[in-house]
Amino acid sequence: MTPEKKVKVKVKNILDKLGAYHCMPSTGGYGASGVPDIIACYKGLFVGIECKANGGKPTALQKKHLKDIQTSKGFSIVIDEHNIHMLESLLHKLK
């Protein structure tokens, strides 16, 4: 399992624990490029989560989608192995 896949699994486990709806949109030629890895709804708020590992940074297109989510009053975040421990507390603070 790749380091990024491990981050995604941990994020999904946190979302499951919180009872949040979540899915992973496909982009392999059929979906929109740059969409966050995980789309969730928690406490009625749209959440976009981009997962990275090993110091990876979002692409310009990923940054645009994350910003567009925030502009639309949603919540977006980049999660990696260094800040994943903060995800649950950040979600609890929403709304």
MOLINMO-V149242 format. One record per run of one state. SS is the DSSP state (~ for helix, > for strand, _ for the rest). FROM is the first residue (numbers start at 0). TO is the last residue. If there is no record, write none. Layout:
ss->SS from->FROM to->TO
ss->SS from->FROM to->TO
//
This chain:
ss->_ from->0 to->1
ss->~ from->2 to->17
ss->_ from->18 to->19
ss->> from->20 to->22
ss->_ from->23 to->36
ss->> from->37 to->41
ss->_ from->42 to->43
ss->> from->44 to->50
ss->_ from->51 to->58
ss->~ from->59 to->70
ss->_ from->71 to->73
ss->> from->74 to->78
ss->_ from->79 to->82
ss->~ from->83 to->91
ss->_ from->92 to->94
//
